Amino acid sequence: MVIAACSPATTRPDFKPFPQALTAVVTAPPERVVPVVDSLVEALGVRVRRVSVVDGYLETDWYDTETKRSFGDRQDVPDLRRTVKLRCWADPYVPGETTVTVEVAYRPRVDPSRIERDLEVVPPDSTPGRELARRLLDEVKTRVGTPTATTP
């Protein structure tokens, strides 16, 4: 019975975030963090493609940082350089705290013969996509709080 209750299905992708992804520890459990991230992403005008509180994961559609429009995977994106996808992982850290990882990626080219992730790269720091990810993580930290350092 226990085995029947467990499912290997997950909404998380089978890859880890890029090492350049932004990370912070916040003072809330993952099941509280994901809805906050979801509402913040939608408030920014970015269309959410996939979200799961149980899996601690959120992924957006492709988002043009100049025109502020979202595009599905198979739609033609007007400018690959300025169109990004956000992904957020919320992982338990210690009881009551979560490690939040926000990744932003873009595709410098499209190649239907390769999987999407193989074509993705992290945009440079000075781009609107990186700023969008930074703003999102900063707002998450503001909304749910960050641990305070204690001195012995």
Secondary structure, 3 states (H helix, E strand, C coil): CHHHHCCCCCCCCCCCCCCCCEEEEECCCHHHHHHHHHHHHHHCCCCEEEEECCCCEEEECEEECCCCEEECCCCCCCCHHHEEEEEEEEEECCCCCEEEEEEEEECCCCCCCCCHHHHCECCCCCCHHHHHHHHHHHHHHHHHCCCCCCCC
